[in-house]
Amino acid sequence: MIHCKNCKQKFYIMNEGHELEGKLIKCKHCNEQWIYETRTQYLESRLVELTNDLEKTETKINLRKKEHQEKISNLENDLNVKKEELIKQKELEDKVSAFENRLKQTEQLTKEETELDKKVNKIKKEIRTTSINIESKNKDIEDKTNYIESRINSYSNENNNSTIQRQQKIEVNGSEVVNLRNNFNKSEIKKNDKKEEKKVKKFRFFSPGSIE
């Protein structure tokens, strides 16, 4: 009984197996032809084929293994690069945090500067207001000083008028009296002039424009 390698059907040949060894046979079902081999020879050939197939498979596996190893090596390199990048990224995050802290400090400094600027403007405003008040007060003092000076001058004029009247009465009594009046008048005028100079010097102190 023969098994066809092509159609797998069975058929019979009326010969001894050893007489068919190495001979060409033909399938009665599909007409496939092949050289007949005994079962032992067939198994040996099959084992040879399987060995060849296994060697090819092992070669392919080794090639794939090498490819995988190369891929693993490349992936490990990529992973190391990524880890280094993560380290650098952490350093950058630390730097960003440091800049954020400095920014907060800068904002605080800016706020303090703004407060100082407001304080400076407030002081300047107070200085302007104070200067205006001082100027106004000086004007009032000057006006009062001028008024006092005018009052004092009016008193001096009244005294001078009364003195002139007394001198006019004495003039009627004779020429000697007149000479006395003249001498008295001259000395009185000198005294009055000295008093006026003292008053001018005294009240000049009150005038803001006279202070140098």
LOZA-931441 format. One record per residue (C-alpha): x, y, z. Coordinates in steps of 0.2 Angstrom, whole numbers, plus 2048, in hexadecimal, padded with zeros to 3 digits. Example, Ala and Ser with C-alpha at 12.3 -4.5 7.8 and 13.67 -1.06 7.14 Angstrom:
// LOZA-931441
83E7EA827/8447FB824/
This chain:
// LOZA-931441
800800800/8078117FB/802822801/80282F7F4/80C83E7F9/80184A7EF/7EF8457F2/7F283A801/7E882C7FA/7ED81A7FC/7EF80D7EE/7F77FC7EC/8067F67E2/8087E37E1/81B7E37E3/8287E17F1/82D7F07FA/83F7ED7F7/83C7EB7E4/8347FC7E4/8428057ED/8498137E2/83C8107D4/83081D7CD/81E81A7D2/80D8227CD/7FE8267D7/7EE81D7D0/7E482C7D7/7ED83C7D2/7FA8357C6/80883D7D1/8198357CE/8278337DA/8358287DE/83081B7EB/83A8197FB/83780D809/830814819/841814822/84981D814/83B829813/83D82D826/84F82F824/84D83B816/83F844820/84B84682E/85884D823/84B85981D/84585D82E/857860833/85A86C825/84A875829/84F87683C/85F87D837/85788A82C/84B88D83A/85988F847/86289B83B/8538A5839/8508A584C/8628AA84F/8608B8842/8508BE84A/8588BD85B/8668C8855/85A8D484E/8518D485E/8618D7868/8658E585C/8548EC85F/8568EA872/8678F3871/85F901867/850902873/85C902882/86691087A/85691A877/850916889/86191D88F/85F92D885/84D92F88B/85392D89D/86193A89A/853945893/8499428A3/8589478AE/85A9578A3/84795A8A4/8489598B7/8579658B7/84C9718AC/83D96F8B8/8499748C7/84F9838BD/83D9888B9/8389868CB/8479918D0/84299E8C3/83099E8CA/8379A18DB/8429B08D4/8329B68CB/8299B78DB/8379C08E4/8379CC8D5/8259CF8D6/8279D28E9/8359DF8E5/82A9E78D8/81C9E88E4/8279F08F1/82E9FC8E4/81CA018E0/819A058F2/829A0F8F4/824A198E4/813A1C8EC/81BA228FC/827A2D8F2/819A358E9/80FA378F9/81EA40901/821A4B8F2/80EA508F3/810A54905/820A5E901/816A688F4/808A6B900/813A7090E/81DA7C902/80CA848FD/807A86910/818A8D914/817A99906/805A9E90B/80BAA091D/81AAAB918/80EAB690E/803AB891D/812ABC928/818AC891C/807AD191B/806AD192E/818AD892F/814AE5922/804AEA92C/80EAEB93C/81BAF6933/80EB0192C/806B0393D/817B07945/81BB14938/80AB1C93B/80EB1E94D/81EB26949/816B3293D/80AB3794B/818B3A957/821B45949/811B4F946/80FB53959/821B5895A/81FB6494B/810B6C953/81AB6F964/828B7795A/81CB82951/815B89962/827B8C968/82BB96958/820BA495D/82ABA996C/839BB0963/848BAC958/852BA4966/844B98969/844B95956/856B90956/853B85965/845B7D95B/850B7B94C/85DB72956/850B6895F/848B6494E/859B5E946/85DB53955/84BB4C955/84CB48943/85DB3F945/855B35953/846B30948/851B2B93A/85BB20945/84BB1894B/845B1693A/855B0D935/854B01944/841AFD940/846AFA92D/854AEE933/849AE6940/83AAE3935/845ADE926/847ACD92F/834AC992D/834ACB91A/837ABA911/83FAC3902/84DACB90D/854ABA913/863AB4909/
